[in-house]
Amino acid sequence: MSPESSVRQRAKHALEDEFLRGAVHFTTDRLRNRKQAVTEDFGNWEAWRDRGEAIRRHTIENLDAYLAEFADNLERLGAHVHFCADAHEARAVVTDIVRKTSAKRVVKSKSMVTEEVHLNHHLEQLGVQVVETDLGEYIVQLAHETPSHIIIPAIHKTRAQIKALFEADGGQNLTTDTRDLVAFARRRLREMYLTADIGITGCNFGIAETGSIALFTNEGNADLVMNLPKTHIVFMGMERILPTLADLEVFAHLLPKSATGQNTITYLSMVTGPRRGGDLDGAQEMHVVILDNGRSRQLGDPDFQAVLHCIRCGACLNVCPVYRQIGGHAYGSVYPGPIGAVLSPLLEGGEAYQDLPYASSLCGACYEACPVKIPLHDMLVKERQRFVAKTGGKTGEKAAFAAYRVTFSRSERYLGAIRLARRLQGGFVRNGVIRAKLGPLAGWTDRRDFPALGQQTFREWWLARKRGTKRG
């Protein structure tokens, strides 16, 4: 679905996909329940959240110093550091590396930043074969789609659909058994690792004091991507820094527990510079691409600087009532869910994704789930305020709030409106609910029943009860 369409149009399309809704519900419920169980067993979860928030706040408040320390240590180790202002600069850096190495095949592990800069499409235009090696990313790549969840990219795919994709990619006599599908992917990807010229990974955290890149994975593919090809390229957002290895210990607990409900991640891999003399493996050449792409605009902004604290765990998606109904593609952006509704308009600027902050109930569940306590619900309100201040707001919305102000400013007007609405609803009520698609209520009644107004308000019931008590 195109980002040029509105989130309302994309959501309507998603709501008609019963499998998508069932799969998203099932998976997010499972992840949410596992997180709740593992954090309760772990104990002192709020104290860990406080510690994580304090580390991220301190890091972002001193980001310039920690980025400089990180870059200095990387260069001392023999790595090449590239600070890129935007997606165009980041793609240009990779283009130069590809041409210098005469690369024909690139293997990648999961990286949302490469999705952000549309790197795969760019490399394919250069005639380079790009192979995603994370199983979920491999599936959506074969389907020519984008990830629909930060942690589980192929959440929306059935095993039958995956079987068909694998068969089109060379699989023979496959079944829909999970072990059979995984075995094919393992065989197919293994030959890619061994023949790749460049390996590209993301970066969960860069450690300033050592110049190390820390990667959290459950499949071990990142280890192969960064060790087997001769050239290793790391993509990271400029905010993905931690000051020390001691800080990494905190996030080694927060990230897997919040993301997938695991006590510990299967693979916590670290690489500190390219291969040195005496090393048995590792890339001979290492490049680290540090991307701004709108992030620095949030520094110093009291409303939005905290969005840079995000560790991309996806916990906010798993509890969001909107994401759980419409999935990730309905957002039309690289980053879905509550974090995407906040981050995408900020990174893109202009008019792009300005409707995403309205794809929220403002319930605050995202804040409660966030391991570093980002107040996403408050940020969504601030983005709406800025949008209205900039555009003047929608005519219908302004008229509705003007009517609301007039009605609720005096009690007699409010009570009169209730009595009028109670009379007017009569022809539309069936069994205590309204199902008719009526004007602004149509968005609700199209999918749910709207409860009819009661025969009495609470105030009317209370006054009648008081009168009856006095008579008694």
C-alpha positions as CSV (number, residue, x, y, z in Angstrom):
1,M,0.0,0.0,0.0
2,S,1.3,3.4,-1.0
3,P,2.2,6.0,1.6
4,E,0.5,8.5,-0.7
5,S,-2.8,7.1,0.4
6,S,-4.1,8.0,3.9
7,V,-3.8,5.9,7.0
8,R,-7.6,5.7,7.1
9,Q,-7.6,4.2,3.6
10,R,-4.8,1.7,4.4
11,A,-6.5,0.8,7.7
12,K,-9.8,0.0,5.9
13,H,-7.9,-2.3,3.6
14,A,-6.2,-4.0,6.5
15,L,-9.5,-4.5,8.4
16,E,-10.9,-6.5,5.5
17,D,-8.0,-9.0,5.8
18,E,-9.3,-11.5,8.4
19,F,-6.1,-13.6,8.4
20,L,-3.9,-10.5,9.0
21,R,-6.0,-9.4,12.0
22,G,-6.0,-12.9,13.4
23,A,-2.2,-13.3,13.0
24,V,-1.4,-9.9,14.5
25,H,-3.7,-10.6,17.4
26,F,-2.3,-14.0,18.1
27,T,1.4,-13.0,17.8
28,T,1.1,-9.7,19.8
29,D,-0.9,-11.5,22.5
30,R,1.8,-14.1,22.8
31,L,4.6,-11.6,22.9
32,R,2.8,-9.4,25.4
33,N,2.0,-12.3,27.7
34,R,5.5,-13.7,27.5
35,K,6.9,-10.3,28.4
36,Q,4.6,-10.0,31.4
37,A,5.5,-13.4,32.7
38,V,9.3,-13.0,32.3
39,T,9.4,-9.5,33.8
40,E,7.3,-10.6,36.8
41,D,9.6,-13.5,37.4
42,F,12.7,-11.2,36.9
43,G,11.5,-8.8,39.5
44,N,12.1,-5.0,40.1
45,W,11.1,-4.3,36.5
46,E,10.2,-0.7,37.2
47,A,13.6,-0.1,38.7
48,W,15.2,-1.6,35.5
49,R,13.0,0.7,33.4
50,D,14.1,3.7,35.4
51,R,17.8,2.7,35.0
52,G,17.3,2.3,31.2
53,E,15.6,5.6,30.9
54,A,18.3,7.4,32.9
55,I,21.1,5.9,30.7
56,R,19.3,6.8,27.5
57,R,18.5,10.3,28.7
58,H,22.1,10.9,29.8
59,T,23.4,9.6,26.5
60,I,21.2,11.7,24.3
61,E,21.9,14.8,26.4
62,N,25.6,14.2,25.7
63,L,25.3,12.7,22.3
64,D,28.0,14.8,20.6
65,A,30.6,13.8,23.1
66,Y,29.8,10.1,22.9
67,L,29.6,10.0,19.1
68,A,33.0,11.6,18.9
69,E,34.4,9.1,21.4
70,F,32.8,6.2,19.5
71,A,34.1,7.4,16.1
72,D,37.6,8.0,17.5
73,N,37.8,4.5,18.9
74,L,36.5,2.9,15.7
75,E,39.1,4.8,13.6
76,R,41.9,3.8,16.0
77,L,40.9,0.2,15.5
78,G,41.1,0.6,11.7
79,A,37.5,1.0,10.8
80,H,36.2,3.7,8.4
81,V,33.5,6.0,9.9
82,H,31.0,7.9,7.7
83,F,28.7,10.5,9.2
84,C,25.7,10.9,6.8
85,A,23.3,13.8,6.9
86,D,20.5,12.0,5.0
87,A,19.6,8.9,3.0
88,H,21.2,10.2,-0.2
89,E,24.6,10.5,1.5
90,A,24.3,7.1,3.1
91,R,23.5,5.5,-0.2
92,A,26.4,7.3,-1.9
93,V,28.8,5.9,0.7
94,V,27.7,2.4,0.0
95,T,27.8,3.0,-3.8
96,D,31.5,4.0,-3.4
97,I,32.3,0.9,-1.4
98,V,30.5,-1.4,-3.8
99,R,32.4,0.1,-6.8
100,K,35.8,0.0,-5.0
101,T,35.3,-3.7,-4.1
102,S,33.6,-4.7,-7.4
103,A,31.0,-6.3,-5.3
104,K,28.3,-8.5,-7.0
105,R,26.5,-10.0,-4.0
106,V,25.6,-8.5,-0.6
107,V,24.2,-10.4,2.4
108,K,22.3,-8.5,5.1
109,S,21.1,-9.1,8.6
110,K,18.1,-7.2,9.9
111,S,18.5,-3.4,9.8
112,M,15.6,-0.9,10.1
113,V,18.0,1.9,9.1
114,T,18.7,0.3,5.7
115,E,14.9,0.1,5.2
116,E,14.8,3.8,6.1
117,V,17.2,4.7,3.3
118,H,15.8,2.2,0.8
119,L,19.2,0.6,0.5
120,N,18.1,-2.7,-1.1
121,H,16.4,-1.0,-4.0
122,H,19.4,1.2,-4.6
123,L,21.8,-1.7,-4.6
124,E,19.7,-3.6,-7.1
125,Q,19.7,-0.6,-9.4
126,L,23.5,-0.9,-9.3
127,G,23.3,-4.5,-10.4
128,V,24.2,-5.9,-7.0
129,Q,22.3,-9.0,-5.7
130,V,21.0,-8.3,-2.2
131,V,20.0,-11.2,0.1
132,E,18.3,-10.7,3.4
133,T,19.4,-13.4,5.8
134,D,17.0,-12.9,8.8
135,L,14.3,-15.4,8.1
136,G,11.4,-13.0,8.4
137,E,13.2,-10.4,6.3
138,Y,14.1,-13.1,3.7
139,I,10.4,-13.9,3.4
140,V,9.2,-10.4,2.9
141,Q,12.0,-9.7,0.4
142,L,10.8,-12.7,-1.7
143,A,7.3,-11.3,-1.5
144,H,8.6,-7.8,-2.5
145,E,7.1,-6.3,0.6
146,T,8.3,-4.3,3.6
147,P,8.4,-5.5,7.2
148,S,5.1,-5.2,9.1
149,H,6.6,-5.4,12.6
150,I,9.9,-4.2,14.0
151,I,10.8,-7.5,15.5
152,I,8.7,-10.0,13.4
153,P,8.8,-8.7,9.8
154,A,6.6,-11.5,8.3
155,I,3.9,-11.5,11.0
156,H,1.3,-11.2,8.3
157,K,2.3,-14.3,6.3
158,T,0.8,-17.8,6.4
159,R,3.0,-21.0,6.1
160,A,1.3,-21.7,2.8
161,Q,2.3,-18.3,1.5
162,I,5.8,-18.9,2.7
163,K,6.0,-22.3,1.1
164,A,4.9,-20.8,-2.3
165,L,7.6,-18.1,-2.0
166,F,10.3,-20.6,-1.2
167,E,9.3,-22.9,-4.0
168,A,9.5,-19.9,-6.4
169,D,13.0,-19.3,-5.1
170,G,14.1,-22.9,-5.9
171,G,12.6,-25.0,-3.2
172,Q,11.3,-28.4,-4.3
173,N,8.8,-30.8,-2.7
174,L,8.3,-28.5,0.3
175,T,5.6,-28.9,2.9
176,T,4.1,-26.3,5.2
177,D,5.8,-27.9,8.2
178,T,7.9,-25.2,9.9
179,R,11.0,-27.4,10.1
180,D,10.8,-28.1,6.4
181,L,10.6,-24.4,5.5
182,V,13.4,-23.4,7.9
183,A,15.6,-26.2,6.5
184,F,15.2,-24.9,3.0
185,A,16.0,-21.3,4.0
186,R,19.1,-22.5,5.9
187,R,20.4,-24.4,2.8
188,R,19.6,-21.5,0.5
189,L,21.2,-18.8,2.6
190,R,24.3,-20.8,3.5
191,E,25.6,-20.6,-0.1
192,M,24.9,-16.9,-0.1
193,Y,27.1,-16.3,3.0
194,L,30.0,-18.2,1.4
195,T,29.9,-16.3,-1.9
196,A,29.0,-12.7,-0.7
197,D,31.4,-9.9,-1.3
198,I,30.0,-7.5,1.4
199,G,28.0,-8.1,4.6
200,I,25.7,-5.4,5.9
201,T,24.4,-5.4,9.4
202,G,22.5,-3.0,11.6
203,C,23.6,-2.0,15.1
204,N,21.6,-2.4,18.3
205,F,24.1,-0.4,20.2
206,G,27.5,1.3,19.6
207,I,29.7,1.3,22.7
208,A,31.5,4.7,22.9
209,E,34.3,3.6,25.3
210,T,35.4,0.7,23.1
211,G,34.2,1.4,19.6
212,S,32.3,-1.9,19.7
213,I,29.2,-2.8,17.7
214,A,26.6,-4.9,19.7
215,L,24.1,-7.0,17.8
216,F,21.1,-8.9,19.4
217,T,19.8,-11.8,17.2
218,N,18.0,-15.1,17.7
219,E,19.2,-16.8,14.5
220,G,22.9,-16.2,14.5
221,N,22.8,-14.9,11.0
222,A,24.5,-11.6,11.9
223,D,27.6,-13.4,13.0
224,L,28.0,-15.0,9.5
225,V,27.1,-11.7,7.7
226,M,29.8,-9.7,9.5
227,N,32.5,-12.4,9.6
228,L,32.5,-14.3,6.3
229,P,32.5,-11.5,3.6
230,K,35.7,-9.5,3.2
231,T,33.9,-6.2,3.8
232,H,31.5,-5.4,6.6
233,I,29.3,-2.3,6.5
234,V,27.4,-1.3,9.7
235,F,24.3,0.9,9.5
236,M,23.2,2.7,12.6
237,G,21.1,5.7,13.6
238,M,23.2,8.4,15.3
239,E,21.3,7.9,18.6
240,R,22.1,4.2,19.0
241,I,25.0,4.8,21.4
242,L,25.7,3.6,24.9
243,P,28.6,5.2,26.9
244,T,30.0,2.0,28.4
245,L,30.0,-1.8,28.4
246,A,28.4,-1.7,31.9
247,D,25.5,0.2,30.3
248,L,25.1,-2.6,27.8
249,E,24.4,-5.0,30.6
250,V,21.2,-3.1,31.5
251,F,19.9,-3.3,27.9
252,A,20.9,-7.0,27.6
253,H,18.0,-7.4,30.1
254,L,15.6,-4.7,28.9
255,L,15.7,-5.4,25.1
256,P,15.0,-9.2,24.9
257,K,12.5,-9.2,27.7
258,S,10.5,-6.3,26.1
259,A,10.8,-7.5,22.5
260,T,10.1,-11.2,22.7
261,G,9.7,-12.1,26.3
262,Q,13.0,-13.9,26.5
263,N,15.2,-13.9,29.6
264,T,18.2,-13.6,27.5
265,I,18.8,-13.1,23.8
266,T,20.1,-16.2,21.9
267,Y,23.1,-14.3,20.4
268,L,24.6,-11.1,21.8
269,S,27.4,-10.6,19.3
270,M,30.1,-7.9,19.4
271,V,32.6,-6.8,16.9
272,T,35.3,-4.3,17.7
273,G,37.0,-3.1,14.4
274,P,38.0,-5.2,11.4
275,R,40.2,-8.3,11.5
276,R,43.6,-7.8,13.1
277,G,46.8,-9.8,12.9
278,G,46.3,-13.2,14.5
279,D,42.5,-13.1,14.3
280,L,41.0,-16.3,12.8
281,D,37.9,-14.6,11.3
282,G,36.3,-11.3,10.7
283,A,36.0,-8.8,7.9
284,Q,39.2,-7.4,6.5
285,E,37.6,-4.0,6.0
286,M,34.9,-2.4,8.2
287,H,32.8,0.7,7.5
288,V,30.3,2.3,9.9
289,V,27.6,4.5,8.5
290,I,26.1,6.8,11.1
291,L,22.9,8.3,9.9
292,D,21.2,11.6,11.0
293,N,18.3,11.8,8.5
294,G,16.2,14.1,10.7
295,R,17.3,12.8,14.1
296,S,19.4,15.9,15.1
297,R,16.4,18.1,14.6
298,Q,14.9,16.5,17.7
299,L,17.9,17.3,19.9
300,G,17.1,20.2,22.3
301,D,13.3,19.9,21.6
302,P,11.6,19.5,25.0
303,D,8.7,17.8,23.3
304,F,10.5,15.2,21.2
305,Q,14.1,14.7,22.2
306,A,13.1,11.6,24.2
307,V,12.0,9.8,21.1
308,L,15.7,9.3,20.5
309,H,15.8,7.1,23.6
310,C,14.0,4.3,21.6
311,I,15.8,0.9,21.5
312,R,13.5,-0.5,18.8
313,C,12.1,-3.4,20.9
314,G,8.6,-3.2,19.4
315,A,6.9,-3.6,22.8
316,C,4.7,-0.6,22.0
317,L,3.3,-2.3,18.9
318,N,2.3,-5.4,20.9
319,V,0.0,-3.4,23.3
320,C,-1.3,-0.8,20.9
321,P,-5.0,-1.3,20.2
322,V,-4.7,0.4,16.8
323,Y,-1.7,-1.7,15.6
324,R,-3.3,-4.9,16.9
325,Q,-6.3,-4.2,14.5
326,I,-4.5,-3.0,11.4
327,G,-0.9,-4.4,11.4
328,G,2.2,-2.6,10.3
329,H,1.6,-1.9,6.5
330,A,-1.4,0.3,7.2
331,Y,1.0,2.9,8.6
332,G,2.7,3.3,5.2
333,S,6.0,4.1,6.9
334,V,9.2,2.1,7.7
335,Y,8.4,2.3,11.4
336,P,4.9,1.1,12.3
337,G,2.9,1.3,15.6
338,P,3.1,4.1,18.2
339,I,6.8,4.7,17.7
340,G,6.3,5.0,14.0
341,A,3.3,7.3,14.4
342,V,5.6,9.7,16.4
343,L,9.0,9.1,14.6
344,S,8.0,9.0,10.9
345,P,6.5,12.6,10.8
346,L,9.6,13.9,12.7
347,L,12.2,12.2,10.5
348,E,10.4,13.0,7.2
349,G,9.3,16.5,8.0
350,G,6.9,18.4,5.7
351,E,3.5,16.9,5.0
352,A,4.6,13.2,4.9
353,Y,2.9,11.0,7.4
354,Q,1.1,13.9,9.1
355,D,-2.0,11.8,9.6
356,L,-0.2,9.1,11.6
357,P,-0.5,10.8,15.0
358,Y,-4.2,10.4,14.6
359,A,-3.9,6.6,14.3
360,S,-4.0,6.3,18.1
361,S,-6.5,6.1,20.9
362,L,-4.1,7.9,23.3
363,C,-4.6,5.2,25.9
364,G,-1.0,5.3,27.1
365,A,-0.4,1.6,26.9
366,C,2.7,2.3,24.8
367,Y,4.2,4.3,27.6
368,E,3.5,1.5,30.1
369,A,5.1,-1.1,27.8
370,C,8.2,1.0,26.9
371,P,11.3,-0.2,28.6
372,V,12.8,3.3,28.6
373,K,9.6,5.1,29.5
374,I,9.2,7.2,26.3
375,P,5.9,9.2,26.7
376,L,4.7,8.4,23.2
377,H,1.0,9.2,24.0
378,D,2.0,12.8,25.0
379,M,4.2,13.1,21.9
380,L,1.2,12.1,19.7
381,V,-0.9,14.9,21.2
382,K,2.0,17.4,20.7
383,E,2.3,16.4,17.0
384,R,-1.4,16.9,16.5
385,Q,-1.1,20.3,18.1
386,R,1.7,21.3,15.8
387,F,-0.2,20.0,12.8
388,V,-3.3,22.1,13.7
389,A,-1.2,25.2,14.5
390,K,0.5,24.8,11.1
391,T,-2.5,24.0,9.0
392,G,-5.4,25.6,10.9
393,G,-7.0,22.2,11.3
394,K,-9.8,20.5,9.4
395,T,-13.0,22.5,8.9
396,G,-15.2,19.7,10.1
397,E,-13.1,19.1,13.2
398,K,-13.0,22.9,14.1
399,A,-16.8,23.0,13.7
400,A,-17.3,19.9,15.9
401,F,-15.1,21.3,18.7
402,A,-16.8,24.7,18.4
403,A,-20.2,23.0,18.9
404,Y,-18.7,20.9,21.8
405,R,-17.5,24.1,23.5
406,V,-20.9,25.8,23.2
407,T,-22.7,22.7,24.4
408,F,-20.5,21.8,27.4
409,S,-19.9,25.4,28.6
410,R,-23.4,25.5,30.3
411,S,-25.2,22.6,32.0
412,E,-28.6,23.4,30.6
413,R,-27.2,23.2,27.1
414,Y,-25.6,19.9,27.8
415,L,-28.7,18.4,29.3
416,G,-30.8,19.8,26.5
417,A,-28.6,18.2,23.9
418,I,-28.8,14.8,25.8
419,R,-32.6,15.0,25.8
420,L,-32.7,15.9,22.1
421,A,-30.3,13.1,21.1
422,R,-32.3,10.6,23.1
423,R,-35.4,11.5,21.1
424,L,-33.6,11.6,17.7
425,Q,-31.9,8.2,18.2
426,G,-35.2,6.3,18.5
427,G,-35.5,5.2,14.8
428,F,-31.9,3.8,14.8
429,V,-31.8,1.8,18.0
430,R,-32.1,-2.0,17.8
431,N,-31.6,-4.1,20.9
432,G,-30.0,-1.3,22.8
433,V,-27.4,-0.4,20.2
434,I,-27.0,1.7,17.0
435,R,-25.7,-0.1,13.9
436,A,-26.7,2.5,11.3
437,K,-23.8,4.3,9.5
438,L,-24.5,7.9,10.6
439,G,-22.2,10.7,9.5
440,P,-19.2,10.9,11.8
441,L,-20.3,7.8,13.7
442,A,-19.9,5.7,10.5
443,G,-16.3,5.0,11.3
444,W,-17.3,3.3,14.5
445,T,-20.6,1.7,13.5
446,D,-19.0,0.2,10.4
447,R,-17.1,-2.3,12.5
448,R,-18.7,-2.0,16.0
449,D,-22.0,-1.4,17.7
450,F,-22.6,2.1,19.2
451,P,-24.4,1.9,22.5
452,A,-27.7,3.8,22.6
453,L,-28.2,6.6,25.1
454,G,-29.9,5.4,28.3
455,Q,-33.5,6.5,29.2
456,Q,-31.9,8.4,32.1
457,T,-28.6,10.1,32.7
458,F,-26.9,9.3,36.0
459,R,-27.9,12.7,37.3
460,E,-31.6,12.2,36.4
461,W,-31.4,8.7,38.1
462,W,-29.8,10.1,41.2
463,L,-32.3,12.9,41.6
464,A,-35.2,10.5,41.2
465,R,-33.6,8.2,43.7
466,K,-33.2,11.0,46.2
467,R,-36.8,12.1,45.8
468,G,-38.0,8.5,46.3
469,T,-35.9,8.2,49.5
470,K,-37.3,11.4,50.9
471,R,-40.9,10.2,50.3
472,G,-40.1,6.9,52.0
